[in-house]
Amino acid sequence: MTLKDKYGTEVAVTNNQDKHQFEISYPEDAVTAGFAAYLDNNDSRIFYHTVVGDEFSGKGLASILVAEALEATKEAGLTVVPVCPFVKGFVEKNGFEGYRKPNLEDLELVKSQA
């Protein structure tokens, strides 16, 4: 399936496992427009920060990025833990199944990355 931004331009979402983040880019220009950072902990994937560059705002990229990242996480058999406010809002708004609220251990793990 080809992913497209609100203006019909092709975008791609990839999991950069070395950086522990899903990235959204414009393949035509090889430009990374944003990322959703995560930490894997046992059977959970904690999403703690989502960023899309200001120059790419208004194109629906954050929603595409998070939707693809959550689907990949679900397919990997991991539970989504939304610490990032954007991811939390996305799962609640879209009725995403396969997530749980963050616990103290999750929050401490995220803090340790700062």
Phi and psi restraints in degrees (range 20) as a CNS / XPLOR table:
assign (resid 1 and name C) (resid 2 and name N)
       (resid 2 and name CA) (resid 2 and name C) 1.0 -88.7 20.0 2
assign (resid 2 and name N) (resid 2 and name CA)
       (resid 2 and name C) (resid 3 and name N) 1.0 128.8 20.0 2
assign (resid 2 and name C) (resid 3 and name N)
       (resid 3 and name CA) (resid 3 and name C) 1.0 -92.3 20.0 2
assign (resid 3 and name N) (resid 3 and name CA)
       (resid 3 and name C) (resid 4 and name N) 1.0 140.5 20.0 2
assign (resid 3 and name C) (resid 4 and name N)
       (resid 4 and name CA) (resid 4 and name C) 1.0 -136.6 20.0 2
assign (resid 4 and name N) (resid 4 and name CA)
       (resid 4 and name C) (resid 5 and name N) 1.0 144.3 20.0 2
assign (resid 4 and name C) (resid 5 and name N)
       (resid 5 and name CA) (resid 5 and name C) 1.0 -75.5 20.0 2
assign (resid 5 and name N) (resid 5 and name CA)
       (resid 5 and name C) (resid 6 and name N) 1.0 -179.0 20.0 2
assign (resid 5 and name C) (resid 6 and name N)
       (resid 6 and name CA) (resid 6 and name C) 1.0 -60.4 20.0 2
assign (resid 6 and name N) (resid 6 and name CA)
       (resid 6 and name C) (resid 7 and name N) 1.0 -18.2 20.0 2
assign (resid 6 and name C) (resid 7 and name N)
       (resid 7 and name CA) (resid 7 and name C) 1.0 -102.9 20.0 2
assign (resid 7 and name N) (resid 7 and name CA)
       (resid 7 and name C) (resid 8 and name N) 1.0 7.5 20.0 2
assign (resid 7 and name C) (resid 8 and name N)
       (resid 8 and name CA) (resid 8 and name C) 1.0 84.9 20.0 2
assign (resid 8 and name N) (resid 8 and name CA)
       (resid 8 and name C) (resid 9 and name N) 1.0 9.3 20.0 2
assign (resid 8 and name C) (resid 9 and name N)
       (resid 9 and name CA) (resid 9 and name C) 1.0 -86.1 20.0 2
assign (resid 9 and name N) (resid 9 and name CA)
       (resid 9 and name C) (resid 10 and name N) 1.0 134.6 20.0 2
assign (resid 9 and name C) (resid 10 and name N)
       (resid 10 and name CA) (resid 10 and name C) 1.0 -65.5 20.0 2
assign (resid 10 and name N) (resid 10 and name CA)
       (resid 10 and name C) (resid 11 and name N) 1.0 135.9 20.0 2
assign (resid 10 and name C) (resid 11 and name N)
       (resid 11 and name CA) (resid 11 and name C) 1.0 -129.7 20.0 2
assign (resid 11 and name N) (resid 11 and name CA)
       (resid 11 and name C) (resid 12 and name N) 1.0 162.0 20.0 2
assign (resid 11 and name C) (resid 12 and name N)
       (resid 12 and name CA) (resid 12 and name C) 1.0 -133.3 20.0 2
assign (resid 12 and name N) (resid 12 and name CA)
       (resid 12 and name C) (resid 13 and name N) 1.0 144.0 20.0 2
assign (resid 12 and name C) (resid 13 and name N)
       (resid 13 and name CA) (resid 13 and name C) 1.0 -117.8 20.0 2
assign (resid 13 and name N) (resid 13 and name CA)
       (resid 13 and name C) (resid 14 and name N) 1.0 126.5 20.0 2
assign (resid 13 and name C) (resid 14 and name N)
       (resid 14 and name CA) (resid 14 and name C) 1.0 -129.4 20.0 2
assign (resid 14 and name N) (resid 14 and name CA)
       (resid 14 and name C) (resid 15 and name N) 1.0 154.5 20.0 2
assign (resid 14 and name C) (resid 15 and name N)
       (resid 15 and name CA) (resid 15 and name C) 1.0 -97.4 20.0 2
assign (resid 15 and name N) (resid 15 and name CA)
       (resid 15 and name C) (resid 16 and name N) 1.0 108.9 20.0 2
assign (resid 15 and name C) (resid 16 and name N)
       (resid 16 and name CA) (resid 16 and name C) 1.0 -88.7 20.0 2
assign (resid 16 and name N) (resid 16 and name CA)
       (resid 16 and name C) (resid 17 and name N) 1.0 89.7 20.0 2
assign (resid 16 and name C) (resid 17 and name N)
       (resid 17 and name CA) (resid 17 and name C) 1.0 -65.9 20.0 2
assign (resid 17 and name N) (resid 17 and name CA)
       (resid 17 and name C) (resid 18 and name N) 1.0 -29.5 20.0 2
assign (resid 17 and name C) (resid 18 and name N)
       (resid 18 and name CA) (resid 18 and name C) 1.0 -64.1 20.0 2
assign (resid 18 and name N) (resid 18 and name CA)
       (resid 18 and name C) (resid 19 and name N) 1.0 -36.8 20.0 2
assign (resid 18 and name C) (resid 19 and name N)
       (resid 19 and name CA) (resid 19 and name C) 1.0 -95.0 20.0 2
assign (resid 19 and name N) (resid 19 and name CA)
       (resid 19 and name C) (resid 20 and name N) 1.0 -3.6 20.0 2
assign (resid 19 and name C) (resid 20 and name N)
       (resid 20 and name CA) (resid 20 and name C) 1.0 56.0 20.0 2
assign (resid 20 and name N) (resid 20 and name CA)
       (resid 20 and name C) (resid 21 and name N) 1.0 53.3 20.0 2
assign (resid 20 and name C) (resid 21 and name N)
       (resid 21 and name CA) (resid 21 and name C) 1.0 -156.0 20.0 2
assign (resid 21 and name N) (resid 21 and name CA)
       (resid 21 and name C) (resid 22 and name N) 1.0 146.5 20.0 2
assign (resid 21 and name C) (resid 22 and name N)
       (resid 22 and name CA) (resid 22 and name C) 1.0 -87.9 20.0 2
assign (resid 22 and name N) (resid 22 and name CA)
       (resid 22 and name C) (resid 23 and name N) 1.0 139.0 20.0 2
assign (resid 22 and name C) (resid 23 and name N)
       (resid 23 and name CA) (resid 23 and name C) 1.0 -122.8 20.0 2
assign (resid 23 and name N) (resid 23 and name CA)
       (resid 23 and name C) (resid 24 and name N) 1.0 142.5 20.0 2
assign (resid 23 and name C) (resid 24 and name N)
       (resid 24 and name CA) (resid 24 and name C) 1.0 -112.6 20.0 2
assign (resid 24 and name N) (resid 24 and name CA)
       (resid 24 and name C) (resid 25 and name N) 1.0 134.8 20.0 2
assign (resid 24 and name C) (resid 25 and name N)
       (resid 25 and name CA) (resid 25 and name C) 1.0 -144.1 20.0 2
assign (resid 25 and name N) (resid 25 and name CA)
       (resid 25 and name C) (resid 26 and name N) 1.0 166.8 20.0 2
assign (resid 25 and name C) (resid 26 and name N)
       (resid 26 and name CA) (resid 26 and name C) 1.0 -102.7 20.0 2
assign (resid 26 and name N) (resid 26 and name CA)
       (resid 26 and name C) (resid 27 and name N) 1.0 102.7 20.0 2
assign (resid 26 and name C) (resid 27 and name N)
       (resid 27 and name CA) (resid 27 and name C) 1.0 -58.0 20.0 2
assign (resid 27 and name N) (resid 27 and name CA)
       (resid 27 and name C) (resid 28 and name N) 1.0 -33.8 20.0 2
assign (resid 27 and name C) (resid 28 and name N)
       (resid 28 and name CA) (resid 28 and name C) 1.0 -59.8 20.0 2
assign (resid 28 and name N) (resid 28 and name CA)
       (resid 28 and name C) (resid 29 and name N) 1.0 -37.8 20.0 2
assign (resid 28 and name C) (resid 29 and name N)
       (resid 29 and name CA) (resid 29 and name C) 1.0 -103.9 20.0 2
assign (resid 29 and name N) (resid 29 and name CA)
       (resid 29 and name C) (resid 30 and name N) 1.0 -5.9 20.0 2
assign (resid 29 and name C) (resid 30 and name N)
       (resid 30 and name CA) (resid 30 and name C) 1.0 55.8 20.0 2
assign (resid 30 and name N) (resid 30 and name CA)
       (resid 30 and name C) (resid 31 and name N) 1.0 39.4 20.0 2
assign (resid 30 and name C) (resid 31 and name N)
       (resid 31 and name CA) (resid 31 and name C) 1.0 -108.1 20.0 2
assign (resid 31 and name N) (resid 31 and name CA)
       (resid 31 and name C) (resid 32 and name N) 1.0 124.5 20.0 2
assign (resid 31 and name C) (resid 32 and name N)
       (resid 32 and name CA) (resid 32 and name C) 1.0 -83.1 20.0 2
assign (resid 32 and name N) (resid 32 and name CA)
       (resid 32 and name C) (resid 33 and name N) 1.0 123.9 20.0 2
assign (resid 32 and name C) (resid 33 and name N)
       (resid 33 and name CA) (resid 33 and name C) 1.0 -96.3 20.0 2
assign (resid 33 and name N) (resid 33 and name CA)
       (resid 33 and name C) (resid 34 and name N) 1.0 -21.8 20.0 2
assign (resid 33 and name C) (resid 34 and name N)
       (resid 34 and name CA) (resid 34 and name C) 1.0 -178.0 20.0 2
assign (resid 34 and name N) (resid 34 and name CA)
       (resid 34 and name C) (resid 35 and name N) 1.0 177.3 20.0 2
assign (resid 34 and name C) (resid 35 and name N)
       (resid 35 and name CA) (resid 35 and name C) 1.0 -153.4 20.0 2
assign (resid 35 and name N) (resid 35 and name CA)
       (resid 35 and name C) (resid 36 and name N) 1.0 159.0 20.0 2
assign (resid 35 and name C) (resid 36 and name N)
       (resid 36 and name CA) (resid 36 and name C) 1.0 -124.1 20.0 2
assign (resid 36 and name N) (resid 36 and name CA)
       (resid 36 and name C) (resid 37 and name N) 1.0 109.8 20.0 2
assign (resid 36 and name C) (resid 37 and name N)
       (resid 37 and name CA) (resid 37 and name C) 1.0 -83.3 20.0 2
assign (resid 37 and name N) (resid 37 and name CA)
       (resid 37 and name C) (resid 38 and name N) 1.0 144.9 20.0 2
assign (resid 37 and name C) (resid 38 and name N)
       (resid 38 and name CA) (resid 38 and name C) 1.0 -143.8 20.0 2
assign (resid 38 and name N) (resid 38 and name CA)
       (resid 38 and name C) (resid 39 and name N) 1.0 163.3 20.0 2
assign (resid 38 and name C) (resid 39 and name N)
       (resid 39 and name CA) (resid 39 and name C) 1.0 -129.1 20.0 2
assign (resid 39 and name N) (resid 39 and name CA)
       (resid 39 and name C) (resid 40 and name N) 1.0 132.8 20.0 2
assign (resid 39 and name C) (resid 40 and name N)
       (resid 40 and name CA) (resid 40 and name C) 1.0 -93.0 20.0 2
assign (resid 40 and name N) (resid 40 and name CA)
       (resid 40 and name C) (resid 41 and name N) 1.0 132.9 20.0 2
assign (resid 40 and name C) (resid 41 and name N)
       (resid 41 and name CA) (resid 41 and name C) 1.0 -140.5 20.0 2
assign (resid 41 and name N) (resid 41 and name CA)
       (resid 41 and name C) (resid 42 and name N) 1.0 107.1 20.0 2
assign (resid 41 and name C) (resid 42 and name N)
       (resid 42 and name CA) (resid 42 and name C) 1.0 57.2 20.0 2
assign (resid 42 and name N) (resid 42 and name CA)
       (resid 42 and name C) (resid 43 and name N) 1.0 -117.9 20.0 2
assign (resid 42 and name C) (resid 43 and name N)
       (resid 43 and name CA) (resid 43 and name C) 1.0 -100.5 20.0 2
assign (resid 43 and name N) (resid 43 and name CA)
       (resid 43 and name C) (resid 44 and name N) 1.0 20.0 20.0 2
assign (resid 43 and name C) (resid 44 and name N)
       (resid 44 and name CA) (resid 44 and name C) 1.0 -124.0 20.0 2
assign (resid 44 and name N) (resid 44 and name CA)
       (resid 44 and name C) (resid 45 and name N) 1.0 151.3 20.0 2
assign (resid 44 and name C) (resid 45 and name N)
       (resid 45 and name CA) (resid 45 and name C) 1.0 -120.9 20.0 2
assign (resid 45 and name N) (resid 45 and name CA)
       (resid 45 and name C) (resid 46 and name N) 1.0 116.2 20.0 2
assign (resid 45 and name C) (resid 46 and name N)
       (resid 46 and name CA) (resid 46 and name C) 1.0 -93.9 20.0 2
assign (resid 46 and name N) (resid 46 and name CA)
       (resid 46 and name C) (resid 47 and name N) 1.0 114.8 20.0 2
assign (resid 46 and name C) (resid 47 and name N)
       (resid 47 and name CA) (resid 47 and name C) 1.0 -91.9 20.0 2
assign (resid 47 and name N) (resid 47 and name CA)
       (resid 47 and name C) (resid 48 and name N) 1.0 119.6 20.0 2
assign (resid 47 and name C) (resid 48 and name N)
       (resid 48 and name CA) (resid 48 and name C) 1.0 -121.2 20.0 2
assign (resid 48 and name N) (resid 48 and name CA)
       (resid 48 and name C) (resid 49 and name N) 1.0 -8.8 20.0 2
assign (resid 48 and name C) (resid 49 and name N)
       (resid 49 and name CA) (resid 49 and name C) 1.0 -160.0 20.0 2
assign (resid 49 and name N) (resid 49 and name CA)
       (resid 49 and name C) (resid 50 and name N) 1.0 128.2 20.0 2
assign (resid 49 and name C) (resid 50 and name N)
       (resid 50 and name CA) (resid 50 and name C) 1.0 -125.7 20.0 2
assign (resid 50 and name N) (resid 50 and name CA)
       (resid 50 and name C) (resid 51 and name N) 1.0 131.7 20.0 2
assign (resid 50 and name C) (resid 51 and name N)
       (resid 51 and name CA) (resid 51 and name C) 1.0 -137.2 20.0 2
assign (resid 51 and name N) (resid 51 and name CA)
       (resid 51 and name C) (resid 52 and name N) 1.0 134.8 20.0 2
assign (resid 51 and name C) (resid 52 and name N)
       (resid 52 and name CA) (resid 52 and name C) 1.0 -126.5 20.0 2
assign (resid 52 and name N) (resid 52 and name CA)
       (resid 52 and name C) (resid 53 and name N) 1.0 131.9 20.0 2
assign (resid 52 and name C) (resid 53 and name N)
       (resid 53 and name CA) (resid 53 and name C) 1.0 -57.1 20.0 2
assign (resid 53 and name N) (resid 53 and name CA)
       (resid 53 and name C) (resid 54 and name N) 1.0 142.9 20.0 2
assign (resid 53 and name C) (resid 54 and name N)
       (resid 54 and name CA) (resid 54 and name C) 1.0 -53.2 20.0 2
assign (resid 54 and name N) (resid 54 and name CA)
       (resid 54 and name C) (resid 55 and name N) 1.0 -36.3 20.0 2
assign (resid 54 and name C) (resid 55 and name N)
       (resid 55 and name CA) (resid 55 and name C) 1.0 -68.8 20.0 2
assign (resid 55 and name N) (resid 55 and name CA)
       (resid 55 and name C) (resid 56 and name N) 1.0 -10.2 20.0 2
assign (resid 55 and name C) (resid 56 and name N)
       (resid 56 and name CA) (resid 56 and name C) 1.0 -110.1 20.0 2
assign (resid 56 and name N) (resid 56 and name CA)
       (resid 56 and name C) (resid 57 and name N) 1.0 6.2 20.0 2
assign (resid 56 and name C) (resid 57 and name N)
       (resid 57 and name CA) (resid 57 and name C) 1.0 -66.9 20.0 2
assign (resid 57 and name N) (resid 57 and name CA)
       (resid 57 and name C) (resid 58 and name N) 1.0 153.7 20.0 2
assign (resid 57 and name C) (resid 58 and name N)
       (resid 58 and name CA) (resid 58 and name C) 1.0 82.4 20.0 2
assign (resid 58 and name N) (resid 58 and name CA)
       (resid 58 and name C) (resid 59 and name N) 1.0 6.9 20.0 2
assign (resid 58 and name C) (resid 59 and name N)
       (resid 59 and name CA) (resid 59 and name C) 1.0 -105.8 20.0 2
assign (resid 59 and name N) (resid 59 and name CA)
       (resid 59 and name C) (resid 60 and name N) 1.0 1.1 20.0 2
assign (resid 59 and name C) (resid 60 and name N)
       (resid 60 and name CA) (resid 60 and name C) 1.0 78.4 20.0 2
assign (resid 60 and name N) (resid 60 and name CA)
       (resid 60 and name C) (resid 61 and name N) 1.0 16.2 20.0 2
assign (resid 60 and name C) (resid 61 and name N)
       (resid 61 and name CA) (resid 61 and name C) 1.0 -68.4 20.0 2
assign (resid 61 and name N) (resid 61 and name CA)
       (resid 61 and name C) (resid 62 and name N) 1.0 -39.2 20.0 2
assign (resid 61 and name C) (resid 62 and name N)
       (resid 62 and name CA) (resid 62 and name C) 1.0 -61.3 20.0 2
assign (resid 62 and name N) (resid 62 and name CA)
       (resid 62 and name C) (resid 63 and name N) 1.0 -42.3 20.0 2
assign (resid 62 and name C) (resid 63 and name N)
       (resid 63 and name CA) (resid 63 and name C) 1.0 -65.7 20.0 2
assign (resid 63 and name N) (resid 63 and name CA)
       (resid 63 and name C) (resid 64 and name N) 1.0 -41.8 20.0 2
assign (resid 63 and name C) (resid 64 and name N)
       (resid 64 and name CA) (resid 64 and name C) 1.0 -62.8 20.0 2
assign (resid 64 and name N) (resid 64 and name CA)
       (resid 64 and name C) (resid 65 and name N) 1.0 -46.7 20.0 2
assign (resid 64 and name C) (resid 65 and name N)
       (resid 65 and name CA) (resid 65 and name C) 1.0 -58.0 20.0 2
assign (resid 65 and name N) (resid 65 and name CA)
       (resid 65 and name C) (resid 66 and name N) 1.0 -51.2 20.0 2
assign (resid 65 and name C) (resid 66 and name N)
       (resid 66 and name CA) (resid 66 and name C) 1.0 -67.0 20.0 2
assign (resid 66 and name N) (resid 66 and name CA)
       (resid 66 and name C) (resid 67 and name N) 1.0 -41.3 20.0 2
assign (resid 66 and name C) (resid 67 and name N)
       (resid 67 and name CA) (resid 67 and name C) 1.0 -58.5 20.0 2
assign (resid 67 and name N) (resid 67 and name CA)
       (resid 67 and name C) (resid 68 and name N) 1.0 -45.8 20.0 2
assign (resid 67 and name C) (resid 68 and name N)
       (resid 68 and name CA) (resid 68 and name C) 1.0 -67.8 20.0 2
assign (resid 68 and name N) (resid 68 and name CA)
       (resid 68 and name C) (resid 69 and name N) 1.0 -40.9 20.0 2
assign (resid 68 and name C) (resid 69 and name N)
       (resid 69 and name CA) (resid 69 and name C) 1.0 -64.0 20.0 2
assign (resid 69 and name N) (resid 69 and name CA)
       (resid 69 and name C) (resid 70 and name N) 1.0 -41.6 20.0 2
assign (resid 69 and name C) (resid 70 and name N)
       (resid 70 and name CA) (resid 70 and name C) 1.0 -67.9 20.0 2
assign (resid 70 and name N) (resid 70 and name CA)
       (resid 70 and name C) (resid 71 and name N) 1.0 -39.7 20.0 2
assign (resid 70 and name C) (resid 71 and name N)
       (resid 71 and name CA) (resid 71 and name C) 1.0 -64.8 20.0 2
assign (resid 71 and name N) (resid 71 and name CA)
       (resid 71 and name C) (resid 72 and name N) 1.0 -42.8 20.0 2
assign (resid 71 and name C) (resid 72 and name N)
       (resid 72 and name CA) (resid 72 and name C) 1.0 -63.9 20.0 2
assign (resid 72 and name N) (resid 72 and name CA)
       (resid 72 and name C) (resid 73 and name N) 1.0 -37.3 20.0 2
assign (resid 72 and name C) (resid 73 and name N)
       (resid 73 and name CA) (resid 73 and name C) 1.0 -66.0 20.0 2
assign (resid 73 and name N) (resid 73 and name CA)
       (resid 73 and name C) (resid 74 and name N) 1.0 -44.2 20.0 2
assign (resid 73 and name C) (resid 74 and name N)
       (resid 74 and name CA) (resid 74 and name C) 1.0 -62.0 20.0 2
assign (resid 74 and name N) (resid 74 and name CA)
       (resid 74 and name C) (resid 75 and name N) 1.0 -44.1 20.0 2
assign (resid 74 and name C) (resid 75 and name N)
       (resid 75 and name CA) (resid 75 and name C) 1.0 -63.8 20.0 2
assign (resid 75 and name N) (resid 75 and name CA)
       (resid 75 and name C) (resid 76 and name N) 1.0 -28.4 20.0 2
assign (resid 75 and name C) (resid 76 and name N)
       (resid 76 and name CA) (resid 76 and name C) 1.0 -79.9 20.0 2
assign (resid 76 and name N) (resid 76 and name CA)
       (resid 76 and name C) (resid 77 and name N) 1.0 -2.2 20.0 2
assign (resid 76 and name C) (resid 77 and name N)
       (resid 77 and name CA) (resid 77 and name C) 1.0 79.4 20.0 2
assign (resid 77 and name N) (resid 77 and name CA)
       (resid 77 and name C) (resid 78 and name N) 1.0 19.5 20.0 2
assign (resid 77 and name C) (resid 78 and name N)
       (resid 78 and name CA) (resid 78 and name C) 1.0 -103.0 20.0 2
assign (resid 78 and name N) (resid 78 and name CA)
       (resid 78 and name C) (resid 79 and name N) 1.0 150.9 20.0 2
assign (resid 78 and name C) (resid 79 and name N)
       (resid 79 and name CA) (resid 79 and name C) 1.0 -88.7 20.0 2
assign (resid 79 and name N) (resid 79 and name CA)
       (resid 79 and name C) (resid 80 and name N) 1.0 132.6 20.0 2
assign (resid 79 and name C) (resid 80 and name N)
       (resid 80 and name CA) (resid 80 and name C) 1.0 -78.9 20.0 2
assign (resid 80 and name N) (resid 80 and name CA)
       (resid 80 and name C) (resid 81 and name N) 1.0 132.5 20.0 2
assign (resid 80 and name C) (resid 81 and name N)
       (resid 81 and name CA) (resid 81 and name C) 1.0 -121.9 20.0 2
assign (resid 81 and name N) (resid 81 and name CA)
       (resid 81 and name C) (resid 82 and name N) 1.0 103.4 20.0 2
assign (resid 81 and name C) (resid 82 and name N)
       (resid 82 and name CA) (resid 82 and name C) 1.0 -86.7 20.0 2
assign (resid 82 and name N) (resid 82 and name CA)
       (resid 82 and name C) (resid 83 and name N) 1.0 103.8 20.0 2
assign (resid 82 and name C) (resid 83 and name N)
       (resid 83 and name CA) (resid 83 and name C) 1.0 -93.4 20.0 2
assign (resid 83 and name N) (resid 83 and name CA)
       (resid 83 and name C) (resid 84 and name N) 1.0 -37.4 20.0 2
assign (resid 83 and name C) (resid 84 and name N)
       (resid 84 and name CA) (resid 84 and name C) 1.0 -62.4 20.0 2
assign (resid 84 and name N) (resid 84 and name CA)
       (resid 84 and name C) (resid 85 and name N) 1.0 129.2 20.0 2
assign (resid 84 and name C) (resid 85 and name N)
       (resid 85 and name CA) (resid 85 and name C) 1.0 -58.6 20.0 2
assign (resid 85 and name N) (resid 85 and name CA)
       (resid 85 and name C) (resid 86 and name N) 1.0 -35.4 20.0 2
assign (resid 85 and name C) (resid 86 and name N)
       (resid 86 and name CA) (resid 86 and name C) 1.0 -66.6 20.0 2
assign (resid 86 and name N) (resid 86 and name CA)
       (resid 86 and name C) (resid 87 and name N) 1.0 -44.6 20.0 2
assign (resid 86 and name C) (resid 87 and name N)
       (resid 87 and name CA) (resid 87 and name C) 1.0 -65.2 20.0 2
assign (resid 87 and name N) (resid 87 and name CA)
       (resid 87 and name C) (resid 88 and name N) 1.0 -41.4 20.0 2
assign (resid 87 and name C) (resid 88 and name N)
       (resid 88 and name CA) (resid 88 and name C) 1.0 -59.5 20.0 2
assign (resid 88 and name N) (resid 88 and name CA)
       (resid 88 and name C) (resid 89 and name N) 1.0 -47.3 20.0 2
assign (resid 88 and name C) (resid 89 and name N)
       (resid 89 and name CA) (resid 89 and name C) 1.0 -62.5 20.0 2
assign (resid 89 and name N) (resid 89 and name CA)
       (resid 89 and name C) (resid 90 and name N) 1.0 -38.7 20.0 2
assign (resid 89 and name C) (resid 90 and name N)
       (resid 90 and name CA) (resid 90 and name C) 1.0 -63.7 20.0 2
assign (resid 90 and name N) (resid 90 and name CA)
       (resid 90 and name C) (resid 91 and name N) 1.0 -47.7 20.0 2
assign (resid 90 and name C) (resid 91 and name N)
       (resid 91 and name CA) (resid 91 and name C) 1.0 -65.9 20.0 2
assign (resid 91 and name N) (resid 91 and name CA)
       (resid 91 and name C) (resid 92 and name N) 1.0 -36.6 20.0 2
assign (resid 91 and name C) (resid 92 and name N)
       (resid 92 and name CA) (resid 92 and name C) 1.0 -71.7 20.0 2
assign (resid 92 and name N) (resid 92 and name CA)
       (resid 92 and name C) (resid 93 and name N) 1.0 -43.7 20.0 2
assign (resid 92 and name C) (resid 93 and name N)
       (resid 93 and name CA) (resid 93 and name C) 1.0 -66.9 20.0 2
assign (resid 93 and name N) (resid 93 and name CA)
       (resid 93 and name C) (resid 94 and name N) 1.0 -35.9 20.0 2
assign (resid 93 and name C) (resid 94 and name N)
       (resid 94 and name CA) (resid 94 and name C) 1.0 -100.3 20.0 2
assign (resid 94 and name N) (resid 94 and name CA)
       (resid 94 and name C) (resid 95 and name N) 1.0 5.0 20.0 2
assign (resid 94 and name C) (resid 95 and name N)
       (resid 95 and name CA) (resid 95 and name C) 1.0 61.2 20.0 2
assign (resid 95 and name N) (resid 95 and name CA)
       (resid 95 and name C) (resid 96 and name N) 1.0 34.1 20.0 2
assign (resid 95 and name C) (resid 96 and name N)
       (resid 96 and name CA) (resid 96 and name C) 1.0 -65.0 20.0 2
assign (resid 96 and name N) (resid 96 and name CA)
       (resid 96 and name C) (resid 97 and name N) 1.0 129.7 20.0 2
assign (resid 96 and name C) (resid 97 and name N)
       (resid 97 and name CA) (resid 97 and name C) 1.0 -98.2 20.0 2
assign (resid 97 and name N) (resid 97 and name CA)
       (resid 97 and name C) (resid 98 and name N) 1.0 148.7 20.0 2
assign (resid 97 and name C) (resid 98 and name N)
       (resid 98 and name CA) (resid 98 and name C) 1.0 102.6 20.0 2
assign (resid 98 and name N) (resid 98 and name CA)
       (resid 98 and name C) (resid 99 and name N) 1.0 29.5 20.0 2
assign (resid 98 and name C) (resid 99 and name N)
       (resid 99 and name CA) (resid 99 and name C) 1.0 -131.6 20.0 2
assign (resid 99 and name N) (resid 99 and name CA)
       (resid 99 and name C) (resid 100 and name N) 1.0 162.4 20.0 2
assign (resid 99 and name C) (resid 100 and name N)
       (resid 100 and name CA) (resid 100 and name C) 1.0 -139.1 20.0 2
assign (resid 100 and name N) (resid 100 and name CA)
       (resid 100 and name C) (resid 101 and name N) 1.0 159.4 20.0 2
assign (resid 100 and name C) (resid 101 and name N)
       (resid 101 and name CA) (resid 101 and name C) 1.0 -71.5 20.0 2
assign (resid 101 and name N) (resid 101 and name CA)
       (resid 101 and name C) (resid 102 and name N) 1.0 148.2 20.0 2
assign (resid 101 and name C) (resid 102 and name N)
       (resid 102 and name CA) (resid 102 and name C) 1.0 -67.1 20.0 2
assign (resid 102 and name N) (resid 102 and name CA)
       (resid 102 and name C) (resid 103 and name N) 1.0 144.8 20.0 2
assign (resid 102 and name C) (resid 103 and name N)
       (resid 103 and name CA) (resid 103 and name C) 1.0 -108.3 20.0 2
assign (resid 103 and name N) (resid 103 and name CA)
       (resid 103 and name C) (resid 104 and name N) 1.0 -179.8 20.0 2
assign (resid 103 and name C) (resid 104 and name N)
       (resid 104 and name CA) (resid 104 and name C) 1.0 -60.0 20.0 2
assign (resid 104 and name N) (resid 104 and name CA)
       (resid 104 and name C) (resid 105 and name N) 1.0 -40.2 20.0 2
assign (resid 104 and name C) (resid 105 and name N)
       (resid 105 and name CA) (resid 105 and name C) 1.0 -60.6 20.0 2
assign (resid 105 and name N) (resid 105 and name CA)
       (resid 105 and name C) (resid 106 and name N) 1.0 -42.9 20.0 2
assign (resid 105 and name C) (resid 106 and name N)
       (resid 106 and name CA) (resid 106 and name C) 1.0 -60.5 20.0 2
assign (resid 106 and name N) (resid 106 and name CA)
       (resid 106 and name C) (resid 107 and name N) 1.0 -46.7 20.0 2
assign (resid 106 and name C) (resid 107 and name N)
       (resid 107 and name CA) (resid 107 and name C) 1.0 -65.6 20.0 2
assign (resid 107 and name N) (resid 107 and name CA)
       (resid 107 and name C) (resid 108 and name N) 1.0 -37.9 20.0 2
assign (resid 107 and name C) (resid 108 and name N)
       (resid 108 and name CA) (resid 108 and name C) 1.0 -65.7 20.0 2
assign (resid 108 and name N) (resid 108 and name CA)
       (resid 108 and name C) (resid 109 and name N) 1.0 -39.4 20.0 2
assign (resid 108 and name C) (resid 109 and name N)
       (resid 109 and name CA) (resid 109 and name C) 1.0 -63.2 20.0 2
assign (resid 109 and name N) (resid 109 and name CA)
       (resid 109 and name C) (resid 110 and name N) 1.0 -43.8 20.0 2
assign (resid 109 and name C) (resid 110 and name N)
       (resid 110 and name CA) (resid 110 and name C) 1.0 -63.0 20.0 2
assign (resid 110 and name N) (resid 110 and name CA)
       (resid 110 and name C) (resid 111 and name N) 1.0 -44.6 20.0 2
assign (resid 110 and name C) (resid 111 and name N)
       (resid 111 and name CA) (resid 111 and name C) 1.0 -59.0 20.0 2
assign (resid 111 and name N) (resid 111 and name CA)
       (resid 111 and name C) (resid 112 and name N) 1.0 -36.7 20.0 2
assign (resid 111 and name C) (resid 112 and name N)
       (resid 112 and name CA) (resid 112 and name C) 1.0 -67.8 20.0 2
assign (resid 112 and name N) (resid 112 and name CA)
       (resid 112 and name C) (resid 113 and name N) 1.0 -17.0 20.0 2
assign (resid 112 and name C) (resid 113 and name N)
       (resid 113 and name CA) (resid 113 and name C) 1.0 -86.5 20.0 2
assign (resid 113 and name N) (resid 113 and name CA)
       (resid 113 and name C) (resid 114 and name N) 1.0 -16.9 20.0 2
